Amino acid sequence: MNDSVTYRLPSGPLGRLAHNVIIRRQLENIFRYRAKRITEWAHGTFRANDL
């Protein structure tokens, strides 16, 4: 499974700074969590109550 995310931040240099400091890490965390949950589901260990 591959994910592709396209987004554009406003504010030029300030937006790039926000991306480097905050947003990139948030996106990485979102997709890391998603990959973990998909793996759990594929192995039959997914528990919806753990959300």
CYANA upper distance limits for C-alpha pairs under 8 A (distance plus 0.5 A):
  9 LEU  CA     15 GLY  CA      5.83
  9 LEU  CA     16 ARG  CA      7.76
  9 LEU  CA     19 HIS  CA      8.31
 10 PRO  CA     15 GLY  CA      6.03
 11 SER  CA     15 GLY  CA      5.43
 11 SER  CA     16 ARG  CA      8.47
 12 GLY  CA     16 ARG  CA      6.89
 13 PRO  CA     17 LEU  CA      6.66
 14 LEU  CA     18 ALA  CA      6.69
 15 GLY  CA     19 HIS  CA      6.65
 16 ARG  CA     20 ASN  CA      6.74
 17 LEU  CA     21 VAL  CA      6.58
 18 ALA  CA     22 ILE  CA      5.99
 18 ALA  CA     23 ILE  CA      6.80
 19 HIS  CA     23 ILE  CA      5.01
 19 HIS  CA     24 ARG  CA      5.94
 20 ASN  CA     24 ARG  CA      6.46
 20 ASN  CA     25 ARG  CA      8.45
 21 VAL  CA     25 ARG  CA      7.97
 22 ILE  CA     26 GLN  CA      6.91
 23 ILE  CA     27 LEU  CA      6.69
 24 ARG  CA     28 GLU  CA      6.68
 25 ARG  CA     29 ASN  CA      6.64
 26 GLN  CA     30 ILE  CA      6.69
 27 LEU  CA     31 PHE  CA      6.78
 28 GLU  CA     32 ARG  CA      6.46
 29 ASN  CA     33 TYR  CA      6.54
 30 ILE  CA     34 ARG  CA      6.70
 31 PHE  CA     35 ALA  CA      6.52
 32 ARG  CA     36 LYS  CA      6.74
 33 TYR  CA     37 ARG  CA      6.75
 34 ARG  CA     38 ILE  CA      6.64
 35 ALA  CA     39 THR  CA      6.63
 36 LYS  CA     40 GLU  CA      6.75
 37 ARG  CA     41 TRP  CA      6.65
 37 ARG  CA     46 PHE  CA      7.24
 38 ILE  CA     42 ALA  CA      6.58
 39 THR  CA     43 HIS  CA      6.67
 40 GLU  CA     44 GLY  CA      6.58
 40 GLU  CA     45 THR  CA      5.36
 40 GLU  CA     46 PHE  CA      5.16
 41 TRP  CA     45 THR  CA      6.37
 41 TRP  CA     46 PHE  CA      5.01
 42 ALA  CA     46 PHE  CA      8.41
 47 ARG  CA     51 LEU  CA      8.34
